[in-house]
Amino acid sequence: MSHQTLLLFVPACFALAMAFGPNNLLAVTTSARHGMGTAVTAATGRLFAFAIMILVTALGLGVLLTTSELLFSALKWVGAAYLVWIGARLIIAKDHAGLGETPGATARSVSGLFRQEFLVALGNPKAILIFTAFFPQFIDPDDYWASFAVVGGFYLVFEGVSVVTYAFAGSRLRRFMASPRGLLWVNRASGSLMVTFGLALAAARRPAA
């Protein structure tokens, strides 16, 4: 990949990774509840899912997803329903005693948070659309696999930066969520945002082939 291509790709890729969405919202809320370290560890589930999706796209299967109305719709509705379910759980959460002062999570809960990050990332066809519509603009057909590895690697690195940034922001909410009223407000706000993301995903249309 030429230096000129990289100069175009890097800032656009960084902006896509940093955009506020369901996974970054999870990083914020997980960090606020369990601490920044737990949020970063759980978010490796997101990176694992994106790595799989990038590989799938590189193998050409992503094209099948974007051109098949049935496959796109199935993935879209499953992802949307999962986001709405997570949001609804936050909204109706009855843990209103406040978080207290000691963050942390058990190994079992970290595993669950990892799985949640993984499923949210994997269940969002918009990520596949980024990989199938955005990545090919920067792929060198004469050096296909190497250039795909470069753009995929950059994206995963920038996702890692996004994880740390949003987890840090979430850790600043810890003191606010220590009070019952603060916890209730954050649960309802983050739950409403998650439901909104789910509804927006449900409204997404498959791009024209």
FIROPA-656168 format. One record per atom (N, C-alpha, C): y, z, x. Coordinates in pm, 1 decimal, m for minus. Each point is the difference from the previous one (the first is absolute). Example, Ala and Ser with C-alpha at 12.3 -4.5 7.8 and 13.67 -1.06 7.14 Angstrom:
BEGIN
> m569.0, 780.0, 1319.0
> 119.0, 0.0, m89.0
> 120.0, 0.0, 90.0
> 105.0, m72.0, m35.0
> 119.0, 6.0, 82.0
> 109.0, 73.0, m77.0
//
This chain:
BEGIN
> m119.1, 0.0, 84.6
> 119.1, 0.0, m84.6
> 124.6, 0.0, 88.5
> 95.5, m89.0, m30.3
> 119.8, m10.8, 81.1
> 93.9, 117.6, m21.9
> 90.5, 20.7, 96.5
> 96.8, 107.5, m11.4
> 92.4, m22.6, m119.8
> 32.6, m125.3, m26.7
> 87.1, m30.9, m113.1
> m66.7, 38.4, m132.1
> m128.8, m28.8, m11.2
> m74.3, 36.2, m121.2
> m6.2, 151.3, m15.6
> m21.9, 70.0, 110.4
> m4.3, 145.6, m4.6
> 132.7, 59.1, m44.9
> 110.1, m59.2, 45.0
> 132.4, 49.8, m37.5
> 23.8, m13.2, m149.9
> m64.9, m97.4, m63.0
> 10.6, m15.2, m145.1
> m97.3, 92.5, m72.0
> m119.9, 11.7, 56.5
> m105.5, 74.4, m66.5
> 21.9, 151.0, 3.3
> 34.8, 53.7, 116.7
> 4.9, 145.1, 18.9
> 92.7, 71.0, m98.2
> 127.4, m40.3, m15.8
> 86.3, 73.0, m94.1
> m44.8, m12.9, m145.0
> m50.6, m119.4, m36.8
> m46.9, m17.5, m137.5
> m123.8, 84.8, m26.4
> m90.4, 3.9, 96.8
> m122.5, 79.3, m13.0
> 33.5, 148.5, m8.3
> 94.6, 44.5, 81.8
> 41.7, 139.8, m0.8
> 57.8, 38.4, m136.5
> 82.6, m88.4, m57.0
> 60.9, 27.0, m130.8
> m107.0, 10.7, m108.4
> m101.6, m86.0, 5.4
> m108.2, 5.2, m98.6
> m78.4, 131.0, 10.8
> m27.6, 42.1, 122.6
> m76.3, 123.5, 19.6
> 78.3, 123.1, m43.7
> 131.2, m1.8, 20.5
> 82.3, 116.0, m31.0
> 40.5, 7.1, m146.8
> m21.1, m107.5, m74.6
> 40.1, m1.2, m141.1
> m68.0, 113.8, m75.8
> 75.0, 64.0, m88.5
> m52.8, 113.4, m76.0
> m94.9, m49.3, m108.5
> m122.0, 49.0, 4.7
> m101.1, m39.8, m97.2
> m97.2, 113.8, m23.3
> m110.0, m26.9, m70.1
> m94.9, 107.0, m35.6
> m54.6, 77.5, 119.7
> m40.4, m70.3, 107.1
> m55.9, 70.3, 114.8
> 103.6, 84.6, 72.3
> 122.3, m51.6, 11.3
> 103.7, 80.6, 64.4
> 38.5, 119.9, m86.3
> m6.6, m15.7, m131.2
> 21.9, 113.2, m89.0
> m109.2, 105.4, 20.1
> m123.8, m44.3, 18.5
> m109.2, 93.3, 27.1
> 24.7, 76.5, 129.9
> 50.7, m69.3, 101.7
> 28.5, 65.8, 127.0
> 104.0, 110.2, m18.1
> 100.9, m26.8, m82.8
> 104.6, 98.7, m25.6
> m57.8, 121.9, m71.2
> m72.5, m22.2, m109.1
> m50.0, 111.6, m79.6
> m109.3, 78.8, 73.1
> m86.4, m70.9, 73.5
> m104.2, 69.9, 75.2
> 60.9, 86.7, 109.5
> 100.8, m52.2, 68.8
> 66.9, 76.5, 104.4
> 69.6, 122.8, m57.5
> 64.2, m16.9, m115.8
> 69.1, 112.7, m62.7
> m98.4, 108.4, m41.7
> m117.8, m39.3, m42.7
> m97.9, 96.8, m48.7
> m82.6, 62.2, 112.5
> m41.9, m81.8, 96.7
> m98.6, 46.0, 98.0
> 47.4, m5.4, 144.7
> 118.4, m52.3, 23.2
> 50.0, m8.2, 136.1
> m6.5, m141.2, 54.8
> 83.9, m26.3, 98.3
> 12.5, m134.4, 55.6
> m128.7, m47.3, 67.7
> m68.3, 90.2, 71.4
> m123.2, m37.7, 68.2
> m106.9, m48.4, m96.0
> m15.2, 71.3, m111.6
> m98.6, m39.7, m100.3
> 35.4, m135.0, m60.8
> 129.4, m21.8, m26.4
> 43.7, m126.5, m58.9
> m29.2, m116.7, 93.3
> 27.3, 17.6, 128.1
> m24.6, m107.1, 97.1
> m149.5, m27.0, 12.0
> m80.4, 105.6, 2.7
> m145.4, m16.9, 7.1
> m52.4, m73.2, m123.0
> 45.0, 41.2, m118.4
> m44.7, m64.0, m123.6
> 41.3, m146.2, m4.1
> 116.8, m32.3, 54.6
> 51.5, m136.4, m6.1
> m77.6, m97.0, 87.1
> m88.7, 50.9, 85.8
> m86.3, m92.9, 72.9
> m91.1, m75.0, m96.3
> m18.6, 55.7, m119.7
> m75.1, m71.3, m103.1
> 69.4, m128.5, m39.4
> 132.7, 5.1, m6.6
> 79.7, m118.6, m30.7
> m14.9, m105.5, 110.2
> 8.1, 45.2, 125.4
> m10.3, m93.8, 112.1
> m137.9, m64.7, 4.0
> m102.6, 79.0, m30.4
> m136.4, m52.8, m3.8
> m12.7, m107.2, m107.9
> 57.3, 26.8, m118.2
> m5.9, m97.3, m109.3
> 74.6, m128.2, 36.3
> 119.1, 14.8, 58.7
> 77.7, m118.1, 37.6
> m70.4, m80.7, 108.9
> m66.1, 68.5, 92.6
> m73.3, m71.4, 104.5
> m111.4, m84.7, m61.7
> m69.5, 55.6, m99.1
> m104.3, m75.7, m70.2
> 60.0, m120.1, m70.8
> 113.6, 19.9, m67.1
> 63.6, m107.1, m75.0
> 51.7, m110.6, 91.9
> 49.9, 36.5, 116.1
> 46.4, m99.9, 96.8
> m118.3, m82.4, 49.5
> m112.2, 66.4, 27.5
> m119.2, m70.9, 44.8
> m51.0, m94.4, m109.0
> m1.5, 49.2, m123.7
> m43.2, m82.8, m112.9
> 88.4, m124.6, m12.4
> 130.4, 20.2, 14.6
> 92.7, m111.7, m8.1
> m23.6, m98.2, 113.9
> m19.4, 51.0, 120.8
> m23.3, m86.1, 116.1
> m125.2, m84.0, m17.8
> m99.4, 56.6, m66.6
> m125.3, m72.5, m23.8
> 13.0, m103.3, m111.4
> 115.4, 1.7, m69.4
> 23.7, m98.8, m103.8
> m31.8, 47.7, m139.9
> m53.6, 121.2, m13.4
> m35.3, 49.0, m132.7
> 123.6, 38.3, m80.9
> 110.4, 29.3, 69.7
> 123.1, 32.4, m70.8
> 49.0, m114.7, m84.2
> m26.5, m123.3, 44.0
> 39.5, m117.8, m77.1
> m73.2, m2.1, m133.3
> m128.4, 37.8, 2.7
> m77.6, 5.5, m124.5
> 61.8, 97.2, m97.7
> 44.6, 114.5, 50.0
> 59.5, 101.6, m86.2
> 128.4, m50.8, m64.6
> 85.2, m66.7, 78.3
> 128.9, m44.5, m53.1
> m12.4, m122.4, m89.1
> m110.5, m71.2, 8.2
> m16.5, m119.0, m83.8
> m90.4, 25.7, m120.6
> m65.8, 114.3, m3.9
> m87.6, 32.8, m112.1
> 70.7, 94.7, m96.2
> 27.8, m46.3, m117.4
> 66.9, 82.2, m101.1
> m84.6, 121.7, m35.3
> m132.0, m18.9, m11.9
> m88.8, 108.6, m38.6
> m2.3, 110.6, 105.5
> m18.2, m37.5, 127.2
> m6.1, 99.1, 106.5
> 133.3, 72.0, 16.0
> 108.9, m74.6, m4.2
> 131.7, 60.5, 14.3
> 26.5, 99.2, m112.7
> m31.2, m42.1, m123.3
> 25.0, 86.9, m115.3
> m84.9, 126.2, 5.0
> m126.8, m14.7, 40.2
> m88.5, 116.6, 7.5
> 52.6, 102.3, 100.3
> 36.5, m47.3, 118.4
> 51.1, 90.3, 102.1
> 132.8, 60.9, m42.1
> 83.9, m81.6, m62.6
> 130.2, 46.9, m44.3
> m12.4, 112.5, m102.4
> m85.4, m16.4, m99.6
> m11.6, 99.9, m105.9
> m67.0, 127.9, 48.5
> m97.9, m13.5, 88.4
> m62.7, 119.2, 57.2
> 102.3, 78.4, 82.4
> 75.5, m71.5, 83.4
> 102.4, 65.9, 81.2
> 107.8, 64.4, m84.3
> 44.9, m70.0, m103.1
> 105.1, 52.6, m87.4
> m47.8, 125.4, m72.9
> m123.3, m4.9, m51.2
> m53.9, 115.1, m72.3
> m12.5, 121.3, 91.6
> m39.6, m22.6, 124.4
> m14.8, 110.4, 94.5
> 135.3, 64.4, 31.5
> 103.3, m81.8, 17.5
> 133.0, 53.6, 27.2
> 52.5, 80.8, m118.6
> m19.2, m52.5, m120.3
> 44.7, 71.3, m120.1
> m75.2, 131.6, m14.1
> m128.7, m0.4, 31.8
> m81.5, 121.9, m8.5
> 50.8, 105.4, 97.6
> 28.6, m41.2, 124.4
> 54.2, 95.0, 98.5
> 133.3, 55.5, m48.9
> 87.6, m89.7, m49.5
> 130.2, 42.8, m48.2
> m10.1, 97.0, m116.3
> m89.4, m28.6, m94.2
> m16.4, 87.0, m116.4
> m48.2, 138.0, 41.4
> m90.2, 5.4, 98.3
> m48.9, 129.4, 49.0
> 113.7, 83.1, 59.5
> 89.9, m65.7, 71.8
> 113.2, 72.6, 58.2
> 94.4, 50.8, m108.5
> 24.4, m83.3, m100.3
> 94.0, 35.9, m106.0
> m48.0, 120.6, m80.0
> m131.0, 4.5, m27.6
> m52.5, 108.0, m85.1
> m56.6, 116.5, 82.0
> 18.2, m6.3, 134.0
> m52.9, 106.6, 85.8
> 51.1, 135.5, m45.5
> m88.5, 99.1, m4.6
> 35.9, 134.1, m48.2
> 19.1, 99.3, 114.7
> m1.6, m50.5, 124.8
> 20.7, 87.8, 115.4
> 149.2, 21.3, 19.6
> 58.5, 89.6, m79.4
> 143.7, 21.4, 2.3
> 38.3, 132.4, 67.6
> m89.1, 55.1, 81.0
> 30.5, 126.0, 65.9
> 75.2, m20.4, 130.9
> 19.4, m126.5, 38.0
> 63.8, m27.2, 128.4
> m105.7, m11.7, 107.9
> 34.9, m63.7, 109.8
> m97.6, m24.3, 105.6
> m12.5, 114.9, 98.0
> 96.9, 89.2, m0.7
> m4.4, 106.5, 99.4
> 44.6, m51.4, 135.4
> m33.7, 70.7, 104.9
> 51.7, m34.3, 131.9
> m104.0, m57.3, 95.6
> m128.7, m2.5, m39.9
> m102.8, m43.4, 94.1
> m60.5, m132.2, m42.5
> 43.5, m113.1, 62.0
> m60.0, m127.4, m31.8
> m138.2, m10.3, 61.7
> m70.9, m100.9, m37.7
> m130.3, m22.0, 59.3
> m96.8, m50.6, m103.9
> m112.0, m47.0, 45.2
> m99.9, m53.2, m91.0
> m136.4, 17.5, 63.1
> m101.4, 17.3, m82.8
> m135.6, 12.3, 49.6
> m50.7, m137.3, 41.4
> m110.4, m1.6, 74.5
> m59.2, m126.9, 42.3
> m36.6, m84.3, m121.5
> m46.5, 66.4, m104.6
> m38.8, m72.5, m121.2
> 121.7, m63.4, m66.6
> 110.5, 73.0, m6.5
> 118.1, m55.1, m64.8
> 61.4, m111.9, 83.3
> m7.0, 11.9, 134.2
> 49.1, m108.0, 86.2
> m81.7, m125.6, m22.9
> m130.8, 16.6, m15.4
> m86.8, m114.2, m28.4
> 39.3, m66.4, m131.7
> 31.9, 82.3, m99.6
> 42.0, m54.3, m128.4
> 133.2, m72.3, 9.5
> 92.1, 53.8, 79.4
> 129.7, m63.3, 18.7
> m13.9, m131.6, 76.0
> m90.3, m2.9, 98.5
> m30.0, m123.8, 72.7
> m51.1, m106.0, m96.6
> m93.3, 40.7, m85.6
> m57.4, m92.8, m96.6
> 106.1, m50.1, m97.2
> 90.9, 88.7, m40.0
> 107.1, m38.9, m91.7
> 91.5, m104.1, 64.3
> 40.0, 22.7, 124.3
> 83.1, m98.1, 71.4
> m73.5, m133.6, 11.2
> m128.9, 6.2, 32.9
> m80.5, m121.1, 15.6
> m5.6, m79.6, m129.8
> m28.6, 68.2, m110.9
> m15.5, m68.9, m127.8
> 132.4, m55.4, m51.6
> 109.1, 73.5, 19.6
> 130.3, m50.0, m43.1
> 35.4, m127.2, 76.5
> m25.5, m0.3, 131.3
> 29.2, m118.9, 80.7
> m91.7, m115.4, m36.9
> m128.6, 28.7, m13.5
> m97.4, m105.3, m28.0
> 15.1, m55.2, m140.7
> 48.4, 82.2, m93.2
> 11.2, m43.0, m138.9
> 129.2, m70.3, m34.1
> 81.0, m29.2, 100.8
> 128.2, m65.2, m25.1
> m3.1, m144.3, 49.2
> m12.7, m98.1, m90.0
> m7.8, m140.0, 43.7
> 127.7, m49.3, 65.4
> 110.5, 73.1, m17.0
> 123.6, m43.4, 64.5
> m14.3, 2.1, 152.0
> m83.1, 91.0, 50.6
> m22.6, 3.0, 144.5
> m71.7, m127.3, 44.5
> m100.7, m41.7, m77.5
> m69.7, m124.7, 30.9
> 98.3, m116.8, m4.9
> 93.2, 3.6, m95.2
> 98.0, m108.0, m10.4
> 90.4, m4.3, 122.4
> 32.0, 117.2, 54.3
> 79.1, 3.3, 123.6
> m78.4, m67.7, 112.4
> m127.6, 33.6, 9.5
> m81.7, m53.8, 108.6
> m27.8, m149.4, m17.6
> m10.1, m46.4, m125.6
> m31.8, m141.0, m21.9
> 123.2, m89.1, m8.5
> 114.7, 55.6, m40.8
> 120.5, m82.2, m15.0
> 96.7, 16.7, 116.7
> 4.6, 120.1, 56.4
> 95.8, 27.7, 107.7
> m59.2, m29.3, 137.9
> m119.3, 50.2, 25.0
> m61.4, m17.3, 131.9
> m15.3, m146.3, 42.5
> m49.8, m89.8, m88.2
> m26.4, m138.1, 43.8
> 122.3, m72.3, 56.4
> 119.5, 43.9, m36.6
> 120.4, m63.6, 52.2
> 14.1, 20.0, 150.8
> m72.2, 98.3, 53.8
> 14.7, 33.8, 141.4
> m130.8, m21.2, 78.0
> m95.2, m67.0, m63.0
> m128.7, m24.0, 63.9
> 0.2, m135.3, 69.7
> m43.3, m1.2, 124.2
> m12.9, m123.8, 76.8
> m139.4, m57.0, m23.6
> m10.4, m115.1, m67.9
> m132.6, m57.4, m29.7
> m83.0, m25.7, 125.2
> 66.5, m26.4, 112.2
> m72.7, m28.3, 123.7
> m48.7, 127.1, 69.7
> 49.2, 112.9, m45.7
> m41.6, 129.3, 56.9
> m14.4, 99.2, m115.1
> m79.5, m38.9, m98.7
> m6.2, 67.9, m128.7
> m33.0, 148.3, 12.1
> m111.9, 31.4, 60.7
> m46.0, 138.7, m0.1
> 89.4, 90.4, 83.2
> 48.8, m50.8, 112.4
> 88.2, 81.9, 83.7
> 131.8, 28.3, m71.6
> 57.9, m101.9, m63.4
> 127.5, 21.0, m68.6
> m17.5, 88.1, m123.1
> m113.3, m12.2, m69.7
> m25.0, 87.4, m114.6
> m16.5, 144.1, 45.5
> m64.0, 18.1, 114.8
> m16.0, 135.3, 54.3
> 135.2, 59.8, 36.9
> 90.5, m83.2, 52.1
> 132.6, 48.0, 39.4
> 79.7, 44.4, m122.5
> 6.8, m86.1, m103.0
> 80.1, 35.7, m117.4
> m63.3, 117.3, m74.6
> m132.8, 1.4, m6.0
> m67.4, 112.5, m65.1
> 21.0, 129.6, 75.2
> m4.4, m6.9, 133.7
> 22.2, 118.0, 80.9
> 140.4, 55.2, m16.2
> 98.7, m89.8, m1.4
> 138.2, 43.4, m20.4
> 15.5, 68.9, m134.9
> m61.0, m58.4, m103.3
> 14.1, 58.5, m133.6
> m58.6, 140.7, m4.7
> m116.5, 18.2, 58.8
> m63.4, 131.9, m1.6
> 81.1, 101.6, 79.9
> 58.8, m43.4, 110.5
> 85.4, 90.5, 78.4
> 121.1, 42.3, m82.5
> 62.3, m95.3, m68.0
> 117.6, 31.5, m80.1
> m36.4, 86.5, m120.3
> m120.3, m18.2, m54.0
> m47.0, 88.4, m106.3
> m13.9, 142.0, 53.3
> m46.5, 11.4, 125.5
> m9.5, 131.9, 60.9
> 136.5, 66.0, 15.0
> 99.9, m79.2, 38.3
> 137.0, 51.3, 9.2
> 48.1, 44.8, m137.5
> m32.9, m79.0, m101.5
> 38.5, 32.8, m137.5
> m63.8, 131.0, m44.4
> m127.5, 17.8, 33.6
> m71.4, 124.1, m35.0
> 72.1, 121.2, 57.5
> 30.2, m4.3, 129.1
> 64.5, 113.3, 66.3
> 138.2, 26.1, m59.4
> 74.8, m107.9, m27.4
> 135.6, 13.4, m54.1
> m1.2, 65.9, m137.4
> m85.3, m49.1, m89.4
> m3.7, 55.2, m135.1
> m65.5, 138.5, m2.7
> m95.8, 22.6, 88.8
> m60.7, 133.3, 7.4
> 103.6, 102.0, 47.3
> 82.6, m40.1, 95.1
> 106.1, 90.4, 46.6
> 97.1, 30.5, m113.6
> 35.9, m103.8, m76.9
> 89.7, 20.7, m113.7
> m62.5, 96.3, m100.4
> m129.9, m14.4, m23.1
> m68.3, 88.5, m93.1
> m4.1, 143.5, 48.2
> m13.1, 16.9, 131.0
> m5.3, 136.2, 54.4
> 131.3, 75.2, m23.8
> 108.9, m74.7, m13.7
> 130.0, 63.2, m27.5
> 7.2, 54.1, m142.8
> m92.0, m47.5, m86.2
> m1.8, 46.7, m138.9
> m78.0, 130.7, m15.8
> m67.7, 41.8, 107.1
> m90.0, 114.8, m10.2
> 70.3, 124.9, m51.8
> 115.6, 29.3, 55.3
> 71.7, 121.4, m40.8
> 43.3, m8.9, m145.2
> 44.4, m119.9, m41.7
> 43.5, m18.9, m138.4
> m116.4, 20.8, m97.0
> m120.7, m46.0, 39.8
> m116.4, 10.5, m87.0
> m63.4, 138.9, 2.2
> 52.2, 88.9, 83.3
> m53.1, 136.5, 3.1
> 31.8, 75.6, m128.6
> 103.5, m44.6, m72.4
> 35.3, 63.9, m126.7
> m70.4, m71.6, m115.3
> m37.3, 72.0, m105.5
> m66.7, m63.1, m114.2
> 81.0, m114.7, m59.6
> 130.0, 19.1, m13.5
> 83.8, m103.8, m58.8
> 6.3, m124.2, 89.3
> 9.9, 21.8, 131.1
> 3.8, m112.1, 93.1
> m130.3, m78.1, m1.4
> m113.1, 70.3, m2.0
> m130.2, m64.5, m4.1
> m15.7, m81.4, m127.9
> 42.5, 57.1, m112.0
> m10.1, m70.8, m127.4
> 83.1, m128.1, 2.8
> 121.2, 8.0, 56.1
> 88.4, m115.9, 5.2
> m58.7, m110.9, 86.5
> m51.8, 37.8, 117.8
> m56.6, m100.0, 91.2
> m125.7, m61.5, m60.1
> m85.0, 81.7, m64.1
> m119.9, m54.1, m64.9
> 36.5, m103.4, m105.5
> 97.3, 32.3, m82.5
> 38.5, m91.5, m107.1
> 67.3, m125.5, 54.0
> 84.4, 16.9, 102.6
> 70.0, m115.7, 57.3
> m98.8, m93.3, 69.8
> m86.9, 55.7, 83.3
> m95.9, m83.7, 71.5
> m103.5, m58.8, m95.6
> m40.8, 77.9, m100.0
> m93.7, m52.1, m99.5
> 59.8, m115.0, m79.0
> 125.5, 13.3, m38.4
> 67.4, m107.1, m74.6
> 13.7, m125.6, 84.7
> 30.5, 18.2, 128.9
> 9.0, m115.0, 90.1
> m134.7, m69.4, 13.8
> m106.1, 79.2, 10.5
> m133.0, m57.9, 14.4
> m38.9, m78.3, m125.3
> 30.9, 54.5, m117.2
> m26.4, m72.1, m124.4
> 80.9, m129.5, m3.3
> 125.0, 6.1, 45.1
> 84.8, m119.2, 3.6
> m59.6, m106.9, 91.2
> m49.2, 42.7, 117.5
> m64.8, m95.2, 90.1
> m122.2, m63.1, m67.7
> m76.2, 82.2, m72.0
> m117.9, m52.0, m68.2
> 35.7, m102.1, m105.8
> 103.8, 28.1, m79.0
> 42.3, m93.9, m103.8
> 55.3, m128.1, 61.1
> 73.2, 13.3, 111.6
> 53.2, m118.5, 67.2
> m113.8, m86.1, 53.9
> m104.0, 65.8, 51.9
> m115.6, m73.9, 50.1
> m70.5, m71.0, m114.6
> m11.1, 65.9, m113.8
> m65.5, m61.2, m115.5
> 75.2, m124.8, m46.5
> 131.2, m2.1, 20.4
> 82.0, m113.0, m42.7
> 3.2, m113.9, 100.8
> m54.5, 25.0, 121.4
> 3.7, m101.6, 103.7
> m84.3, m120.0, m39.4
> 47.8, m116.5, 38.2
> m71.6, m123.9, m30.0
> m56.0, m61.8, 127.4
> m112.3, m67.5, m17.1
> m58.5, m71.2, 114.1
> 90.4, m116.0, 36.5
> 29.2, m16.2, 129.4
> 85.6, m111.1, 40.8
> m67.8, m133.7, m21.5
> 79.6, m100.6, m19.1
> m55.3, m133.9, m20.2
> m71.7, m43.9, 125.2
> m113.4, m61.6, m17.8
> m79.2, m44.4, 114.7
> 66.1, m118.6, 67.3
//
